[in-house]
Structures are given as structure tokens and as C-alpha cells.
Amino acid sequence: MLKYKEQMNGTNSNNKDWPPTTSTAGNLESAWTEKDEEKLQQALVLLSEARETIKKAEDKINENKIKITEIDKRLAEIEKEETKQEKINPENKKEKKIRKNNLKKIIKFAIPATAVLSTTAMVKPFNFNKDKIIEKTETNYKKHLSDGEIEQVEKLNPRFDKETFDSLPKYGKDVYFFFAENNPTPGRAYSFLDENTALQYVFDKDNTFVTKQPVDFGKDPGPAKNNAVEKGYNKGIMTTPPGIYLFSNDATDGDLKEYGLNQFSLNGFSVLGDSSFIGEHQTDVSHGEYKARTDAYDTPDPRDNRLTNGCINARNEVFTDFLLKYFKGDYGEILIILPDSATEASGVEFDVEKLVKKIAPMIIAMANNDKIKNDQIINQTTLEINNFEEIYVDLEKKQQKLNTEYKKSKNNLTQIEISKTKKEIKTTINILGEKAKILNEAYVKKGQIEIKKSAAEKILNM
């Protein structure tokens, strides 16, 4: 591995001919065509891009570590200030708890935009002794900050936009606020589905609203566990259970045949705590309900969209223009299905933080599994690169020896052997370029896996 990294950085003292250049690729210009030269340069470009991408991935990881350190530092300062203030002017425990919780919320918002502010400077504009968290909504689903605090948050946090917040359905506000505050999946988009309006919302990695699109979903309302997949078409409980899900590309051969690439598997948990497995895919043209399902996208009544056995259906262009563009399907992106009216009436609690914490172990498990597979790719590819590098060096020595012999003898057989060796060198260089590309992708994925795992572990410790 060290040997490869040295090659990528151009610092391998044991191989002065790496990376290969036209000067070390042979001395017979007649046998080395412009096409050969072009392919060689392409291979060298791949190696150069590999170095650059690995450096960017490492820089991103270090940047995230710095942010986490800054957060911990700020919270420590808050704790110190709390202790100091308590000695000067003791308060009852309840008021202290409210003030500390508010401080912790605002400090998370403040760090990305104002890392240089002092604790005192951040506390002053919010007047925490007087401002309280806003009263519970009529459904008692969650507490939000007051309007005044929201305006201050908007100024401090680039991930929060009040106009967007105000336009969302009530449970959607919870989701948007939580992702603005905690950013549980750094660098990733997320989505939520509001069954009460039959609309699916998409937000990008910066928590910016992208689109909302009509979709179809399960015929049965409420949070009950879907069992229609096991029982068959139009049988059993056909819900699209409110809860939290991860986008996945783990489609079956049958699904791929039926829906093509416009689909995701959705793995997660419902608000009742049940494990839940459904899918999101394009509407199948051969389906007997194709017209009814596609017509429902344009009707004003969201009840018309309750048409499926539990899976979410969307137009083809919703996949091509949005879902496939913003979601990779590697268990790193979240879909939250908001409570419908039936779930709300049942009194089941909807708490975004609890849901995300519940999904976090699944994210970690998938990340660990990906890490094992990715490390195997890195180790195997590194061995192959080392092997082909040795082949390349041996071929270079062989060609230099043949060049010397040809200058002395002008033997045609030697010239043929030189041309053959040049082709072998070209092939080896191309293979090295492809292997470098594979290794580069594996290093990038390694960084993504670590970020995903770190984010999930942070969620569990919130």
C-alpha cells in the first residue's frame, strides 16, 4: 500500500521510471505510433486524477474532524459558563435545563457560519432567560423554536430557510428542522413523503429544497406492518407505513425486469417499531392499473393516490430528473414517510430524532459490511498493481537490452522482438491505468464509508 501511495505521489525512490513517460517507453520512434502515445497519455491522466481525488477525500475527512472538534469545544465552553453563572445567580433546575438545551441547539447552528464567535457573543442576541420553546402544536407531535428564534437561526445557519420551513406540512417541518440542525447524513440528499397530500419532497445535501412531486402509495392507511409482499398482489395489509427508510439499489432480478433502473428498495422501521421493507419505482406500463395510477398523479384529491400494494410509484421523469440524480442507493440516504391522518388519529408518537437514532445502527452495519468488501478490493488491487509494476520494469529492461542489440546487429528478428515488447509495455500501462482507477474509486468510497459511519455514531450519541 505504501509503495502504491508513493507511486501516486511520484515519490517512489526505488522506481525512477514511474510514472512511465515517452522517454522510457522505448527508443524506436517508428514502432511507437501516435495512437500508442495517446493511450499512454490517457493512462497517465488516470493516475494523475487518482492522486487528486484521493487528496480531496482525505481533505474532506479532516475538515469534518475539525468541525466535530469545534462543536465539542463550544459545548465545553457553554458548560463552563453555566457553572460560573450558577455560582453567581443560582436558578432552579428546570429553568437551567431549558436554557442549556436552547444553548446546545443554537451552538450547532452557529458553528458552520460563525466559528469565531465567543460564547457570550452568541448568547446575547437570543435572550435565553425570557424566550421559551414554542408551545406544542394541536397534535402534540414536537416542540419548535419560537418565531424570533427561528429568524435568528436563519441568520446563523445556511442550512435553514424560513420561507421553505413555513411552506412545509407540519410533520415535514420537524424533518426539515432536524436535518438543518443535525445534518445526520453529511454530503447526502434526503426525502420525505407526506401521504396526506400525496407529495414526495426532495432536499439536497445542503438542506435546500429541490422539488415536490405527486406519487402513489399503499391502498391501506395507517402504520400497520405491510404484509402484502408475502401474501401476493392485492392481498393482506397494503400500507406504506410511516417511518424511516434507507434508499438501496438491492433490487431483485424480477424487479429489474419489471421496472428497470428506475427503482429503489426501501429498508427501515415504521413508527410502531416494526421492521419495514417496501420499494419505490416507476409505474409499470404492463400493469393492469397503469392508467389509474398515472391519472392519480394529476387529481386534486390525495385519496386517489392510494392505489398500490405498499410500494411508492412515481413518474419516470421523477426518477431521471430527481431521484436518480440525488440518491445513490447505498444505504447512505434517508427517506422519511410522515404520519398520515390515520396514524395521527391513533396517537402514535412521531419523533424524528428517535427515528433517525433507530436507523443509525442499520447505517453502521451497512457501512461495516461495505468496509470489509472495499478493503478487499483495495488489498487485491494493490497486489495486482505491484505485480504489473514489476512486469513493466522487467519489460523496460528487456526493451533497453534489445535496443542495444539492434544497434549492433541491425537484425530484423530483434526489431520484431522490440515491437512485440513495446506492445506488451503499452498493454501493461493500460492495465495499470485501469487498476489505478479502481483503487482510486475504492479510496473515495472508503472516505464516504467512514463519514457515513461517523455520522451514524454521532446520531447515537446525541
ChimeraX attribute file (.defattr): number of C-alpha atoms within 10 A of each C-alpha:
attribute: neighborCount
match mode: 1-to-1
recipient: residues
	/A:1	13
	/A:2	9
	/A:3	16
	/A:4	18
	/A:5	14
	/A:6	15
	/A:7	19
	/A:8	21
	/A:9	15
	/A:10	16
	/A:11	15
	/A:12	17
	/A:13	11
	/A:14	10
	/A:15	16
	/A:16	11
	/A:17	16
	/A:18	18
	/A:19	18
	/A:20	19
	/A:21	13
	/A:22	13
	/A:23	8
	/A:24	14
	/A:25	22
	/A:26	19
	/A:27	15
	/A:28	13
	/A:29	10
	/A:30	7
	/A:31	16
	/A:32	17
	/A:33	10
	/A:34	10
	/A:35	9
	/A:36	16
	/A:37	15
	/A:38	11
	/A:39	16
	/A:40	21
	/A:41	17
	/A:42	15
	/A:43	23
	/A:44	20
	/A:45	13
	/A:46	19
	/A:47	22
	/A:48	18
	/A:49	16
	/A:50	22
	/A:51	19
	/A:52	14
	/A:53	15
	/A:54	22
	/A:55	13
	/A:56	13
	/A:57	17
	/A:58	14
	/A:59	13
	/A:60	15
	/A:61	14
	/A:62	12
	/A:63	12
	/A:64	15
	/A:65	13
	/A:66	12
	/A:67	14
	/A:68	13
	/A:69	11
	/A:70	17
	/A:71	18
	/A:72	13
	/A:73	11
	/A:74	20
	/A:75	17
	/A:76	12
	/A:77	15
	/A:78	19
	/A:79	14
	/A:80	11
	/A:81	13
	/A:82	14
	/A:83	12
	/A:84	12
	/A:85	12
	/A:86	12
	/A:87	9
	/A:88	8
	/A:89	7
	/A:90	11
	/A:91	12
	/A:92	8
	/A:93	9
	/A:94	8
	/A:95	12
	/A:96	15
	/A:97	12
	/A:98	15
	/A:99	19
	/A:100	16
	/A:101	12
	/A:102	19
	/A:103	19
	/A:104	16
	/A:105	14
	/A:106	20
	/A:107	23
	/A:108	22
	/A:109	22
	/A:110	24
	/A:111	18
	/A:112	16
	/A:113	14
	/A:114	13
	/A:115	13
	/A:116	11
	/A:117	13
	/A:118	11
	/A:119	15
	/A:120	11
	/A:121	10
	/A:122	16
	/A:123	16
	/A:124	9
	/A:125	10
	/A:126	17
	/A:127	12
	/A:128	17
	/A:129	10
	/A:130	7
	/A:131	15
	/A:132	16
	/A:133	16
	/A:134	13
	/A:135	12
	/A:136	11
	/A:137	11
	/A:138	7
	/A:139	11
	/A:140	11
	/A:141	18
	/A:142	18
	/A:143	12
	/A:144	17
	/A:145	17
	/A:146	13
	/A:147	12
	/A:148	10
	/A:149	21
	/A:150	17
	/A:151	14
	/A:152	15
	/A:153	25
	/A:154	17
	/A:155	16
	/A:156	20
	/A:157	19
	/A:158	16
	/A:159	22
	/A:160	23
	/A:161	20
	/A:162	14
	/A:163	9
	/A:164	12
	/A:165	18
	/A:166	11
	/A:167	10
	/A:168	15
	/A:169	14
	/A:170	16
	/A:171	19
	/A:172	23
	/A:173	17
	/A:174	22
	/A:175	22
	/A:176	25
	/A:177	21
	/A:178	16
	/A:179	22
	/A:180	22
	/A:181	20
	/A:182	18
	/A:183	19
	/A:184	24
	/A:185	21
	/A:186	18
	/A:187	15
	/A:188	19
	/A:189	24
	/A:190	27
	/A:191	26
	/A:192	23
	/A:193	26
	/A:194	24
	/A:195	26
	/A:196	16
	/A:197	16
	/A:198	23
	/A:199	19
	/A:200	21
	/A:201	19
	/A:202	22
	/A:203	20
	/A:204	16
	/A:205	17
	/A:206	17
	/A:207	22
	/A:208	17
	/A:209	18
	/A:210	13
	/A:211	14
	/A:212	18
	/A:213	15
	/A:214	23
	/A:215	28
	/A:216	29
	/A:217	28
	/A:218	23
	/A:219	19
	/A:220	20
	/A:221	23
	/A:222	19
	/A:223	23
	/A:224	19
	/A:225	21
	/A:226	25
	/A:227	18
	/A:228	20
	/A:229	17
	/A:230	9
	/A:231	11
	/A:232	10
	/A:233	11
	/A:234	14
	/A:235	12
	/A:236	15
	/A:237	19
	/A:238	26
	/A:239	24
	/A:240	31
	/A:241	32
	/A:242	26
	/A:243	28
	/A:244	26
	/A:245	28
	/A:246	23
	/A:247	24
	/A:248	21
	/A:249	16
	/A:250	16
	/A:251	17
	/A:252	10
	/A:253	9
	/A:254	9
	/A:255	17
	/A:256	13
	/A:257	10
	/A:258	18
	/A:259	18
	/A:260	14
	/A:261	16
	/A:262	22
	/A:263	28
	/A:264	27
	/A:265	21
	/A:266	25
	/A:267	21
	/A:268	22
	/A:269	23
	/A:270	23
	/A:271	24
	/A:272	16
	/A:273	14
	/A:274	15
	/A:275	16
	/A:276	20
	/A:277	21
	/A:278	21
	/A:279	20
	/A:280	23
	/A:281	22
	/A:282	21
	/A:283	24
	/A:284	18
	/A:285	12
	/A:286	8
	/A:287	10
	/A:288	9
	/A:289	14
	/A:290	13
	/A:291	11
	/A:292	12
	/A:293	24
	/A:294	20
	/A:295	12
	/A:296	21
	/A:297	21
	/A:298	13
	/A:299	12
	/A:300	11
	/A:301	12
	/A:302	19
	/A:303	17
	/A:304	18
	/A:305	28
	/A:306	23
	/A:307	21
	/A:308	22
	/A:309	24
	/A:310	27
	/A:311	25
	/A:312	25
	/A:313	25
	/A:314	25
	/A:315	19
	/A:316	16
	/A:317	12
	/A:318	20
	/A:319	20
	/A:320	13
	/A:321	10
	/A:322	16
	/A:323	22
	/A:324	16
	/A:325	11
	/A:326	20
	/A:327	23
	/A:328	16
	/A:329	19
	/A:330	17
	/A:331	23
	/A:332	26
	/A:333	24
	/A:334	26
	/A:335	21
	/A:336	25
	/A:337	22
	/A:338	26
	/A:339	26
	/A:340	21
	/A:341	12
	/A:342	14
	/A:343	20
	/A:344	16
	/A:345	11
	/A:346	10
	/A:347	11
	/A:348	14
	/A:349	16
	/A:350	21
	/A:351	16
	/A:352	24
	/A:353	17
	/A:354	15
	/A:355	19
	/A:356	22
	/A:357	19
	/A:358	18
	/A:359	21
	/A:360	21
	/A:361	16
	/A:362	16
	/A:363	26
	/A:364	21
	/A:365	14
	/A:366	17
	/A:367	24
	/A:368	15
	/A:369	12
	/A:370	16
	/A:371	20
	/A:372	10
	/A:373	12
	/A:374	19
	/A:375	14
	/A:376	13
	/A:377	17
	/A:378	19
	/A:379	12
	/A:380	12
	/A:381	20
	/A:382	21
	/A:383	14
	/A:384	16
	/A:385	22
	/A:386	15
	/A:387	12
	/A:388	17
	/A:389	19
	/A:390	13
	/A:391	16
	/A:392	23
	/A:393	16
	/A:394	13
	/A:395	18
	/A:396	21
	/A:397	13
	/A:398	15
	/A:399	23
	/A:400	17
	/A:401	12
	/A:402	17
	/A:403	19
	/A:404	12
	/A:405	14
	/A:406	17
	/A:407	11
	/A:408	9
	/A:409	9
	/A:410	12
	/A:411	11
	/A:412	10
	/A:413	9
	/A:414	17
	/A:415	18
	/A:416	12
	/A:417	16
	/A:418	23
	/A:419	17
	/A:420	14
	/A:421	18
	/A:422	23
	/A:423	15
	/A:424	16
	/A:425	23
	/A:426	20
	/A:427	16
	/A:428	18
	/A:429	25
	/A:430	19
	/A:431	17
	/A:432	24
	/A:433	23
	/A:434	16
	/A:435	19
	/A:436	26
	/A:437	20
	/A:438	16
	/A:439	23
	/A:440	22
	/A:441	17
	/A:442	21
	/A:443	22
	/A:444	17
	/A:445	17
	/A:446	21
	/A:447	19
	/A:448	20
	/A:449	23
	/A:450	16
	/A:451	21
	/A:452	25
	/A:453	23
	/A:454	18
	/A:455	20
	/A:456	25
	/A:457	17
	/A:458	15
	/A:459	21
	/A:460	15
	/A:461	7
	/A:462	8
